[in-house]
Amino acid sequence: MFKRPLALAAGLALSCCAVFAQAAEVLRVSAIPDEAPTELLRKFKPLGEYLEQQLGMKVQFVPVADYPAVVESLASNRLDMAWLGGFTFVQVHLKDPTATPLVQREQDAQFTSKFITANPDVKSLADLKGKTFAFGSISSTSGSLMPRYFMLKQDNIKPESYFSRVAYSGAHDATVAWVQAGKVDAGVLNASVWQKLVDAGKVDTSKVKVFATTPTYYDYNWTVRGNMDPALKDKIKQAFLALDPAKPADKAILDLQAASRFIETQPENYQGTEQAAREAGLLK
């Protein structure tokens, strides 16, 4: 009389195991949406194909609507790995202290933000009093948090009372578009995206200029969920570290990531970011 229920239970258990095995064979990857979705996908495609070869598993890019969605999805294990800014890493790490930052680009250990304007009368932050200003996303390290922190620390500028209007464009490339179109008098974005847009001829540098640069800080990294198998964590890290700019195929991947190479990183590198976020009132 117990044979049928036992058989059913065994079948369900095997079915569940199959589902989990299938899930484990897919690495779900995302990135903070600091650029247009099409650009994020374009940049990730060759890297995803490389990781599939190195890891022997399917790699799936999962687009997200905004920065908080990346934080929540990685902290709740709905993502396996994500490209985070320093501030979003701090947010993930506060929710899940076991989340592991594996690697960062070499320049992410000394990252900067660029203040830009198309207003010829603006030559410094002192010239912006009473004018309009744009950050990127409120959750962006390089497009909001660190520029805000340095304005407060170095120039005693509280944006909401210093500028006539503070706006959030949502992404670095959007900030450039706003400044170039005269929608705002000035804005700030990360140095890497600024250089990429300039190199691609997407900025009219006869109109838009950099008038200030922040001090350096730690920024982007690739972080994996805390409960990932340690062997897989190490395999992913080694795959990034193995990318060699001397090899044409690897250099093509690195170039899309705006990276000279990847280096190891650790949670302690972002303690200063957490402090800056608390002092800027972005963490309670």
Backbone bond lengths (Angstrom), bond angles and torsions (degrees), N, CA, C in turn:
res aa  C-N    CA-C-N  psi(-1)  N-CA   C-N-CA  omega(-1)  CA-C   N-CA-C  phi
1 M - - - 1.458 - - 1.521 112.83 -
2 F 1.344 116.88 -19.07 1.475 119.95 179.52 1.521 113.42 -95.63
3 K 1.336 116.99 -5.22 1.459 118.64 -172.40 1.526 112.54 -64.60
4 R 1.361 115.67 -44.21 1.467 118.13 -176.48 1.533 112.12 -65.16
5 P 1.367 119.70 -48.62 1.475 119.26 176.98 1.518 112.80 -59.19
6 L 1.349 117.16 -39.25 1.463 119.98 179.70 1.519 110.75 -64.35
7 A 1.315 115.26 -41.50 1.462 119.36 179.35 1.522 110.80 -64.58
8 L 1.365 114.81 -39.77 1.465 119.88 179.09 1.530 110.54 -64.04
9 A 1.338 115.35 -44.38 1.464 119.83 179.94 1.524 111.08 -62.47
10 A 1.331 114.90 -41.65 1.465 118.84 179.18 1.516 110.85 -63.61
11 G 1.333 114.68 -39.91 1.462 118.94 179.03 1.510 112.08 -63.82
12 L 1.356 116.26 -41.05 1.457 120.31 178.68 1.521 111.04 -64.99
13 A 1.339 115.60 -40.62 1.461 119.72 179.72 1.527 110.93 -62.12
14 L 1.345 115.45 -43.80 1.458 119.25 178.93 1.518 111.53 -64.32
15 S 1.362 114.52 -38.29 1.458 119.41 178.87 1.527 110.66 -63.05
16 C 1.353 116.64 -44.94 1.460 121.33 179.06 1.528 111.15 -61.55
17 C 1.355 114.60 -41.96 1.458 118.61 179.49 1.520 111.00 -61.65
18 A 1.340 115.08 -39.07 1.463 119.66 179.49 1.515 110.73 -64.00
19 V 1.351 116.41 -40.28 1.463 120.70 179.39 1.517 110.30 -63.28
20 F 1.352 116.11 -46.56 1.463 119.58 -179.40 1.522 111.37 -65.51
21 A 1.339 117.13 -37.18 1.454 120.58 178.90 1.518 110.58 -64.48
22 Q 1.358 114.07 -41.12 1.459 118.21 178.76 1.529 110.96 -63.54
23 A 1.374 115.88 -42.40 1.466 120.28 179.85 1.520 110.95 -62.83
24 A 1.359 115.31 -37.92 1.457 119.70 -177.83 1.523 111.53 -68.44
25 E 1.339 117.32 -19.52 1.449 121.05 -178.75 1.528 112.37 -85.99
26 V 1.325 116.79 -2.08 1.459 121.39 178.94 1.528 109.55 -117.91
27 L 1.317 116.93 124.37 1.464 121.29 175.98 1.527 107.15 -93.78
28 R 1.337 115.48 111.92 1.462 120.63 -177.67 1.529 108.66 -89.37
29 V 1.318 115.63 117.12 1.467 121.72 -171.98 1.526 110.20 -122.41
30 S 1.328 116.21 142.92 1.455 119.90 175.11 1.524 109.37 -144.02
31 A 1.322 115.17 -175.36 1.470 121.10 -178.65 1.510 109.19 -153.91
32 I 1.323 116.72 148.68 1.460 118.89 174.19 1.532 108.42 -59.29
33 P 1.317 118.26 137.74 1.469 120.98 -175.89 1.530 112.23 -82.30
34 D 1.334 115.43 65.24 1.466 119.55 -178.21 1.524 112.61 -86.89
35 E 1.333 115.81 -3.09 1.459 121.84 173.26 1.527 108.22 -137.32
36 A 1.325 116.99 176.19 1.464 121.04 -179.67 1.534 110.09 -59.84
37 P 1.349 118.34 144.47 1.472 121.46 -178.83 1.525 113.59 -54.49
38 T 1.318 117.46 -39.29 1.467 119.98 179.84 1.524 111.44 -64.63
39 E 1.335 116.58 -35.02 1.456 120.57 179.01 1.525 110.83 -70.77
40 L 1.323 117.33 -40.08 1.465 120.74 177.98 1.522 110.78 -61.09
41 L 1.329 117.03 -43.17 1.463 121.05 179.36 1.525 110.99 -66.24
42 R 1.318 117.24 -41.83 1.467 121.29 179.42 1.524 110.82 -60.45
43 K 1.330 116.16 -43.46 1.457 121.04 -178.66 1.530 111.63 -68.28
44 F 1.336 116.74 -33.82 1.465 119.68 -173.00 1.528 112.96 -83.54
45 K 1.321 118.92 -29.15 1.470 121.46 -170.80 1.529 114.03 -50.96
46 P 1.336 120.83 -54.24 1.477 119.14 179.38 1.529 112.85 -64.10
47 L 1.333 117.06 -35.98 1.464 119.92 177.59 1.527 110.13 -64.43
48 G 1.327 117.05 -42.59 1.458 120.77 178.69 1.521 111.79 -60.99
49 E 1.332 116.77 -41.49 1.467 120.73 179.04 1.528 110.51 -65.71
50 Y 1.321 116.18 -38.94 1.469 120.69 177.50 1.529 110.81 -63.36
51 L 1.324 116.64 -45.16 1.468 120.03 -179.40 1.528 111.19 -64.66
52 E 1.326 116.92 -37.02 1.469 119.38 176.95 1.525 110.74 -59.10
53 Q 1.332 116.39 -42.53 1.465 120.77 179.50 1.526 111.06 -66.00
54 Q 1.329 116.15 -43.07 1.466 120.65 -176.32 1.522 112.91 -72.59
55 L 1.324 116.54 -34.81 1.465 120.80 -174.13 1.524 113.18 -95.87
56 G 1.327 117.01 -19.30 1.455 120.21 -177.59 1.514 112.55 69.83
57 M 1.332 117.19 32.70 1.467 121.46 179.25 1.521 109.03 -147.93
58 K 1.326 114.89 159.32 1.459 119.87 179.90 1.528 109.68 -70.88
59 V 1.318 116.26 139.49 1.468 122.15 177.02 1.529 107.77 -117.42
60 Q 1.319 115.58 122.38 1.467 121.13 -176.15 1.520 110.22 -116.92
61 F 1.335 116.63 124.31 1.469 120.19 175.82 1.517 108.77 -85.26
62 V 1.341 116.20 128.62 1.465 122.48 -177.12 1.529 108.62 -114.57
63 P 1.333 118.40 103.20 1.471 119.73 179.52 1.528 110.59 -65.39
64 V 1.325 116.51 149.38 1.467 121.32 177.91 1.524 109.65 -128.21
65 A 1.317 115.45 159.24 1.470 120.46 -174.93 1.522 112.69 -77.41
66 D 1.342 116.76 -37.30 1.462 119.65 -174.99 1.522 110.75 -156.76
67 Y 1.312 116.17 177.52 1.469 121.65 -177.94 1.535 112.83 -61.02
68 P 1.348 119.11 -48.11 1.463 118.87 179.61 1.530 113.39 -57.09
69 A 1.333 117.58 -31.28 1.462 120.47 -179.89 1.533 111.04 -65.43
70 V 1.335 117.73 -36.66 1.468 120.63 176.82 1.525 109.69 -65.99
71 V 1.321 116.03 -45.67 1.465 121.16 -179.38 1.529 110.66 -58.50
72 E 1.323 117.17 -51.21 1.466 121.60 -177.43 1.523 111.18 -64.57
73 S 1.337 116.95 -41.53 1.466 120.50 -176.13 1.524 111.83 -67.92
74 L 1.332 117.35 -39.46 1.469 119.66 179.76 1.525 110.56 -74.14
75 A 1.325 117.10 -41.17 1.472 120.46 -178.93 1.526 111.76 -67.21
76 S 1.342 117.74 -26.00 1.465 121.17 -179.18 1.531 112.00 -102.53
77 N 1.334 116.61 12.92 1.469 123.30 174.99 1.522 114.31 66.75
78 R 1.334 117.37 21.72 1.469 119.24 173.48 1.526 110.21 -84.35
79 L 1.327 116.42 -11.91 1.459 123.17 170.76 1.522 108.11 -123.20
80 D 1.323 116.65 153.20 1.459 120.97 177.12 1.523 112.03 -97.16
81 M 1.328 116.46 -31.05 1.464 120.35 -176.61 1.528 108.77 -153.63
82 A 1.319 115.88 147.12 1.469 119.26 178.73 1.514 110.79 -148.71
83 W 1.326 113.89 148.82 1.466 122.71 172.96 1.515 106.65 -87.26
84 L 1.333 116.08 112.72 1.459 121.71 -173.67 1.521 111.33 -117.78
85 G 1.318 115.82 153.34 1.452 120.85 166.47 1.519 108.12 -83.14
86 G 1.318 116.67 170.19 1.466 119.42 -179.04 1.519 112.66 -57.59
87 F 1.340 116.82 -42.42 1.465 120.82 -177.88 1.521 111.60 -69.32
88 T 1.346 117.45 -42.11 1.461 118.41 178.88 1.527 110.48 -67.79
89 F 1.352 117.28 -31.44 1.467 118.11 173.83 1.525 110.24 -62.24
90 V 1.328 116.95 -45.21 1.466 120.55 178.83 1.540 110.14 -57.66
91 Q 1.319 116.82 -42.94 1.467 120.47 -179.97 1.523 111.52 -63.59
92 V 1.341 116.32 -42.38 1.466 119.74 176.88 1.521 110.43 -63.78
93 H 1.328 116.17 -44.36 1.467 121.04 -175.63 1.523 112.13 -66.10
94 L 1.329 117.23 -31.92 1.464 120.02 176.84 1.528 110.93 -69.56
95 K 1.329 116.60 -32.48 1.470 120.66 177.73 1.528 111.48 -79.66
96 D 1.328 116.13 -35.38 1.459 121.81 -179.47 1.527 109.07 -139.64
97 P 1.336 117.46 93.05 1.467 120.90 -177.20 1.526 114.30 -61.86
98 T 1.357 116.79 -12.03 1.462 118.83 179.05 1.530 112.52 -90.46
99 A 1.343 118.35 -6.66 1.464 120.87 176.47 1.529 108.56 -57.77
100 T 1.322 116.81 136.37 1.461 120.94 -168.80 1.529 112.70 -116.92
101 P 1.342 118.00 115.85 1.463 119.41 171.86 1.530 108.34 -77.60
102 L 1.330 116.73 122.60 1.465 119.74 -174.89 1.521 112.92 -93.00
103 V 1.329 115.42 -54.40 1.471 119.70 -174.66 1.522 110.39 -142.16
104 Q 1.314 115.03 160.66 1.458 121.96 172.12 1.524 107.45 -140.61
105 R 1.323 116.63 161.69 1.455 119.36 174.14 1.529 108.56 -69.76
106 E 1.289 115.69 155.73 1.464 119.87 -177.93 1.532 110.93 -55.80
107 Q 1.328 116.68 -40.85 1.474 119.18 -177.29 1.520 113.37 -74.18
108 D 1.352 117.35 -14.45 1.465 119.13 -179.69 1.521 112.93 -70.88
109 A 1.325 116.85 -12.68 1.465 120.14 174.97 1.524 111.17 -79.62
110 Q 1.337 116.41 -15.11 1.476 121.41 178.50 1.530 108.47 -143.25
111 F 1.325 115.07 64.02 1.455 120.55 -174.56 1.527 110.54 -88.15
112 T 1.325 116.20 157.68 1.466 120.83 176.51 1.523 110.55 -139.60
113 S 1.326 115.13 165.39 1.463 122.71 173.10 1.521 108.63 -117.55
114 K 1.338 115.65 149.78 1.459 121.94 -179.13 1.529 110.49 -112.39
115 F 1.329 116.03 129.41 1.464 121.71 172.25 1.520 107.50 -90.01
116 I 1.332 117.12 127.76 1.462 120.73 -175.87 1.532 111.40 -126.81
117 T 1.330 115.07 156.29 1.462 120.36 178.18 1.529 109.42 -153.93
118 A 1.325 114.94 156.29 1.467 120.98 170.58 1.516 109.73 -115.12
119 N 1.327 115.83 5.95 1.462 121.97 179.01 1.531 108.70 -90.18
120 P 1.323 119.02 113.81 1.475 120.83 -176.02 1.522 113.82 -63.65
121 D 1.348 117.36 -17.14 1.461 120.35 179.48 1.531 112.72 -81.18
122 V 1.335 116.14 -11.93 1.473 120.20 -177.41 1.518 109.95 -94.77
123 K 1.320 115.69 115.58 1.464 120.96 178.55 1.528 112.01 -123.02
124 S 1.339 116.64 -7.38 1.455 121.61 177.70 1.522 108.01 -161.38
125 L 1.325 116.58 172.21 1.465 120.68 177.40 1.529 111.08 -61.86
126 A 1.324 116.64 -29.08 1.471 120.16 179.47 1.527 111.40 -62.42
127 D 1.332 117.38 -26.50 1.468 121.16 -179.52 1.527 112.65 -82.28
128 L 1.347 116.88 -3.16 1.468 120.12 -175.33 1.525 113.71 -99.12
129 K 1.302 117.37 -1.42 1.468 119.35 -178.64 1.537 109.31 -58.27
130 G 1.340 114.90 127.02 1.456 120.43 179.64 1.518 114.75 81.41
131 K 1.345 116.94 2.59 1.460 120.59 179.30 1.535 110.53 -103.17
132 T 1.347 116.87 179.08 1.465 121.24 -176.48 1.525 110.74 -94.91
133 F 1.335 116.35 148.70 1.461 121.27 -173.08 1.525 109.95 -144.63
134 A 1.347 115.65 144.30 1.466 120.60 179.30 1.521 112.49 -123.58
135 F 1.321 115.44 129.81 1.456 122.69 165.01 1.532 106.90 -94.21
136 G 1.354 116.64 176.45 1.460 120.55 174.38 1.518 108.94 -85.89
137 S 1.325 117.01 -116.08 1.465 121.34 171.67 1.520 108.43 -84.66
138 I 1.320 116.98 147.21 1.468 120.01 178.30 1.526 111.30 -62.50
139 S 1.357 116.83 -23.02 1.465 121.25 -179.55 1.524 112.99 -93.47
140 S 1.324 117.35 3.49 1.465 120.97 -177.56 1.532 111.11 -80.01
141 T 1.323 115.60 131.76 1.468 120.55 177.45 1.526 110.48 -65.79
142 S 1.327 115.80 -52.19 1.461 120.93 -173.84 1.520 113.34 -87.21
143 G 1.334 116.50 -20.25 1.457 120.00 -178.79 1.511 114.19 -100.37
144 S 1.354 116.69 -0.36 1.464 119.59 -179.18 1.531 112.41 -152.51
145 L 1.335 116.56 -66.40 1.469 120.40 -170.70 1.533 113.70 -56.63
146 M 1.330 117.56 -59.76 1.463 119.42 -172.98 1.526 112.48 -69.21
147 P 1.338 119.81 -40.34 1.469 118.13 174.45 1.530 112.02 -60.10
148 R 1.324 116.07 -41.52 1.476 120.52 177.89 1.524 109.86 -61.51
149 Y 1.331 117.05 -45.34 1.462 122.45 -178.81 1.535 110.90 -60.38
150 F 1.339 116.51 -45.98 1.465 119.59 -178.40 1.531 111.84 -70.23
151 M 1.338 117.25 -33.04 1.471 119.42 175.45 1.526 110.60 -62.71
152 L 1.323 115.28 -42.11 1.469 119.51 179.72 1.523 111.36 -67.92
153 K 1.359 116.36 -45.66 1.456 121.81 -173.54 1.530 112.39 -72.79
154 Q 1.317 115.63 -44.76 1.464 119.27 -171.49 1.531 113.65 -92.18
155 D 1.331 116.62 -33.56 1.461 119.68 -173.83 1.529 113.90 -119.09
156 N 1.345 115.42 1.65 1.469 120.64 -179.34 1.538 111.66 55.39
157 I 1.333 115.14 37.30 1.460 120.61 -179.65 1.524 109.93 -102.64
158 K 1.324 116.13 119.66 1.458 121.23 170.59 1.535 106.05 -99.73
159 P 1.336 116.86 110.17 1.465 120.26 -170.52 1.526 115.09 -50.16
160 E 1.337 117.30 -43.39 1.463 119.97 -174.28 1.528 113.35 -64.82
161 S 1.314 117.20 -25.25 1.466 119.37 178.22 1.529 112.29 -102.93
162 Y 1.314 117.59 -18.28 1.468 121.81 -177.57 1.528 111.97 -84.91
163 F 1.345 115.56 -43.24 1.458 119.92 -179.69 1.524 110.35 -92.01
164 S 1.318 116.45 155.51 1.472 119.32 177.99 1.522 110.94 -73.05
165 R 1.331 115.97 -28.29 1.471 120.16 177.10 1.520 108.76 -153.46
166 V 1.338 116.20 135.07 1.460 122.42 175.05 1.525 108.02 -113.00
167 A 1.330 116.68 126.33 1.461 121.04 -179.04 1.528 109.41 -123.75
168 Y 1.317 116.24 159.04 1.463 122.72 178.00 1.524 108.56 -121.13
169 S 1.317 116.61 113.75 1.468 120.60 -175.93 1.522 112.50 -75.89
170 G 1.337 117.23 -25.99 1.456 121.63 -179.92 1.518 114.42 98.81
171 A 1.350 117.49 -22.36 1.468 120.28 -178.47 1.526 109.64 -159.38
172 H 1.334 116.01 155.78 1.469 120.97 -176.03 1.529 112.30 -62.26
173 D 1.340 116.50 -44.92 1.464 118.26 -178.91 1.520 111.30 -66.16
174 A 1.339 116.75 -31.52 1.467 120.30 177.22 1.527 110.81 -67.68
175 T 1.337 116.97 -36.13 1.469 120.49 177.53 1.530 110.46 -60.67
176 V 1.327 116.24 -44.62 1.465 120.05 178.24 1.526 110.37 -61.07
177 A 1.323 116.48 -43.49 1.470 120.72 -179.77 1.524 110.93 -61.53
178 W 1.336 116.69 -40.74 1.468 120.76 179.32 1.529 110.83 -63.91
179 V 1.328 116.42 -45.49 1.467 120.24 -178.95 1.528 109.98 -64.97
180 Q 1.316 116.13 -45.92 1.464 120.34 -177.95 1.530 111.69 -62.68
181 A 1.338 117.09 -34.26 1.467 121.50 -179.34 1.523 112.71 -83.62
182 G 1.335 116.76 -5.18 1.463 120.19 -179.73 1.514 113.45 79.32
183 K 1.319 116.40 16.30 1.477 119.99 178.89 1.525 110.59 -68.79
184 V 1.333 116.00 -31.02 1.466 122.37 174.79 1.523 108.33 -136.08
185 D 1.335 116.25 158.69 1.465 119.96 -179.57 1.525 112.60 -74.86
186 A 1.328 116.53 -28.80 1.467 119.96 -179.02 1.517 109.38 -160.13
187 G 1.315 114.97 166.79 1.460 120.43 177.75 1.511 109.90 -158.70
188 V 1.324 115.75 178.37 1.458 120.26 -179.27 1.527 108.61 -139.42
189 L 1.325 115.51 142.46 1.463 121.08 179.40 1.512 109.65 -151.94
190 N 1.347 115.60 171.61 1.458 117.10 -176.83 1.525 111.34 -76.18
191 A 1.316 114.72 148.92 1.465 121.77 -173.32 1.517 112.32 -62.63
192 S 1.335 117.19 -34.18 1.452 121.48 -177.06 1.528 111.56 -66.87
193 V 1.338 116.83 -47.16 1.470 120.36 179.49 1.529 110.10 -66.71
194 W 1.328 116.99 -39.67 1.471 119.94 177.70 1.525 110.36 -56.57
195 Q 1.335 117.14 -48.78 1.456 120.38 -178.30 1.523 111.48 -64.61
196 K 1.339 116.06 -39.08 1.464 119.89 179.72 1.530 110.90 -62.71
197 L 1.324 117.20 -43.09 1.462 121.47 179.92 1.531 111.39 -66.74
198 V 1.327 115.71 -38.51 1.471 119.94 177.55 1.531 109.79 -64.30
199 D 1.350 116.22 -47.95 1.468 120.93 -178.61 1.525 111.89 -61.58
200 A 1.348 116.32 -32.48 1.464 121.01 -178.78 1.525 112.41 -84.53
201 G 1.332 116.10 -0.43 1.457 119.77 179.66 1.514 114.22 72.00
202 K 1.326 116.10 23.66 1.465 120.68 -178.00 1.530 113.00 -94.71
203 V 1.334 115.58 3.93 1.458 121.06 176.75 1.522 108.37 -125.12
204 D 1.305 116.22 133.27 1.468 120.37 174.76 1.526 107.28 -84.21
205 T 1.332 115.70 93.85 1.469 119.95 -174.66 1.536 112.67 -74.03
206 S 1.316 117.07 -4.68 1.461 118.62 171.69 1.529 110.31 -77.70
207 K 1.347 115.48 -17.17 1.469 120.70 178.58 1.534 111.78 -110.61
208 V 1.322 115.89 -48.69 1.467 120.37 -175.41 1.520 109.85 -93.80
209 K 1.318 116.45 129.45 1.463 120.57 -177.77 1.524 110.61 -135.25
210 V 1.332 115.51 155.92 1.466 122.19 171.97 1.524 107.91 -85.69
211 F 1.332 116.47 128.03 1.467 117.98 178.52 1.528 112.85 -116.50
212 A 1.341 117.57 -5.84 1.470 120.03 176.04 1.527 109.22 -162.38
213 T 1.319 115.62 153.80 1.466 122.79 178.59 1.524 108.49 -132.84
214 T 1.320 117.02 138.23 1.468 120.79 -179.65 1.529 110.77 -74.17
215 P 1.330 117.24 164.11 1.471 119.73 165.75 1.538 109.40 -63.65
216 T 1.324 116.74 170.24 1.464 120.71 -176.78 1.528 111.85 -80.48
217 Y 1.321 114.95 157.63 1.471 122.97 178.02 1.523 108.43 -159.57
218 Y 1.345 117.25 164.61 1.466 121.71 174.65 1.527 109.08 -78.42
219 D 1.333 115.62 137.95 1.459 117.45 177.75 1.529 111.92 -130.63
220 Y 1.305 118.02 -121.47 1.467 123.42 -165.02 1.527 115.08 -54.71
221 N 1.348 115.21 152.31 1.462 121.64 170.68 1.528 110.57 -157.94
222 W 1.310 115.34 163.54 1.467 122.27 171.07 1.527 107.38 -96.34
223 T 1.328 115.87 119.47 1.470 121.95 -178.10 1.526 109.83 -117.13
224 V 1.338 115.97 141.73 1.470 121.12 176.46 1.520 110.17 -113.89
225 R 1.333 115.37 156.46 1.467 120.18 179.20 1.529 109.58 -60.83
226 G 1.317 115.33 149.36 1.455 120.62 -172.99 1.508 114.89 -65.98
227 N 1.360 117.39 -33.24 1.468 119.20 -175.07 1.525 112.80 -92.33
228 M 1.317 116.80 17.99 1.475 119.76 175.72 1.527 109.76 -68.76
229 D 1.313 116.36 146.49 1.464 122.19 175.81 1.531 109.18 -54.33
230 P 1.342 117.73 124.09 1.479 120.44 -178.28 1.528 113.40 -54.20
231 A 1.330 116.94 -33.59 1.463 119.69 179.66 1.528 110.76 -65.67
232 L 1.333 116.49 -38.70 1.462 119.97 178.28 1.528 110.36 -70.02
233 K 1.337 117.13 -39.50 1.474 120.33 175.93 1.527 110.38 -55.04
234 D 1.326 115.06 -47.75 1.463 118.94 -177.18 1.520 111.20 -66.95
235 K 1.331 116.52 -36.19 1.462 120.88 -179.75 1.539 110.32 -65.12
236 I 1.334 115.72 -40.83 1.464 120.37 178.07 1.530 110.10 -64.96
237 K 1.331 115.85 -46.01 1.467 120.01 -179.79 1.523 110.91 -59.62
238 Q 1.318 116.95 -45.63 1.462 120.25 -178.46 1.529 111.30 -65.05
239 A 1.335 116.88 -32.46 1.468 120.01 178.19 1.528 110.66 -64.09
240 F 1.329 116.62 -42.42 1.467 120.13 177.40 1.524 111.16 -66.19
241 L 1.330 116.60 -44.34 1.458 120.45 -177.02 1.528 111.71 -67.06
242 A 1.338 116.42 -24.29 1.466 120.57 -177.45 1.523 113.03 -79.56
243 L 1.348 117.78 -12.74 1.466 120.04 179.07 1.521 109.32 -61.90
244 D 1.337 115.65 121.09 1.463 121.83 -171.34 1.532 109.91 -115.26
245 P 1.339 117.72 115.59 1.472 119.69 -179.13 1.521 113.95 -62.96
246 A 1.336 117.66 -13.80 1.465 120.84 177.60 1.530 111.89 -77.45
247 K 1.342 116.51 -14.94 1.466 121.24 178.74 1.526 108.67 -98.89
248 P 1.327 118.34 124.57 1.469 120.94 -175.57 1.525 114.87 -53.15
249 A 1.328 118.05 -43.76 1.464 120.41 -178.64 1.528 110.77 -65.25
250 D 1.334 116.29 -41.64 1.469 120.44 178.53 1.528 110.44 -67.69
251 K 1.320 116.47 -39.26 1.473 120.00 -178.93 1.527 110.63 -63.63
252 A 1.321 117.15 -35.72 1.461 120.72 178.06 1.524 110.51 -62.23
253 I 1.331 116.71 -40.21 1.469 121.53 177.49 1.520 109.88 -66.98
254 L 1.318 116.73 -47.19 1.466 121.23 -179.70 1.525 111.61 -61.48
255 D 1.329 116.33 -40.83 1.466 120.17 -179.64 1.531 111.03 -61.25
256 L 1.334 116.86 -41.08 1.466 120.14 178.70 1.522 111.39 -65.14
257 Q 1.332 116.55 -28.57 1.459 121.02 177.99 1.533 111.49 -88.87
258 A 1.342 116.69 3.77 1.467 122.42 -176.15 1.524 110.33 53.49
259 A 1.340 115.39 42.39 1.463 121.22 -175.81 1.520 110.91 -121.43
260 S 1.328 116.30 137.91 1.461 119.73 170.64 1.522 108.65 -79.52
261 R 1.320 115.96 -37.04 1.469 123.68 173.19 1.520 107.26 -170.89
262 F 1.338 116.48 169.09 1.463 121.48 175.75 1.523 109.58 -103.54
263 I 1.332 115.42 143.41 1.463 121.94 177.92 1.530 108.49 -128.27
264 E 1.331 116.79 161.24 1.461 120.75 178.72 1.529 110.49 -68.77
265 T 1.330 115.06 152.99 1.465 119.99 173.96 1.518 109.10 -139.44
266 Q 1.327 116.66 176.55 1.463 121.19 -176.66 1.525 109.51 -152.53
267 P 1.350 117.71 158.83 1.467 121.19 -177.44 1.526 113.61 -56.77
268 E 1.338 116.97 -34.50 1.460 120.56 -176.65 1.532 112.89 -60.71
269 N 1.331 116.48 -24.51 1.466 119.67 179.57 1.528 112.31 -63.14
270 Y 1.330 116.57 -20.22 1.466 120.76 -172.96 1.529 113.83 -106.69
271 Q 1.325 115.79 12.66 1.466 118.90 176.41 1.529 110.79 -64.17
272 G 1.337 116.65 -37.76 1.464 120.20 177.57 1.516 111.84 -65.08
273 T 1.334 116.90 -34.01 1.466 121.35 177.46 1.517 110.30 -65.86
274 E 1.330 116.41 -43.15 1.466 119.88 178.30 1.531 110.62 -62.32
275 Q 1.323 117.18 -42.54 1.466 120.81 178.45 1.518 110.64 -61.83
276 A 1.343 116.34 -43.46 1.475 120.30 179.62 1.515 110.79 -62.09
277 A 1.340 116.68 -39.94 1.468 120.85 -179.90 1.523 111.15 -65.26
278 R 1.322 116.43 -39.16 1.472 119.26 178.73 1.535 110.88 -68.54
279 E 1.323 116.83 -41.63 1.461 120.14 -178.98 1.529 111.87 -69.31
280 A 1.354 115.55 -28.49 1.467 119.35 178.60 1.527 112.07 -85.41
281 G 1.341 116.16 -0.84 1.451 120.39 178.14 1.511 114.57 78.66
282 L 1.354 117.67 17.50 1.449 121.32 -179.54 1.518 112.87 -94.64
283 L 1.323 116.63 -7.90 1.471 122.47 172.51 1.523 107.34 -131.79
284 K 1.313 115.81 136.73 1.470 119.40 179.02 1.527 109.96 -97.65
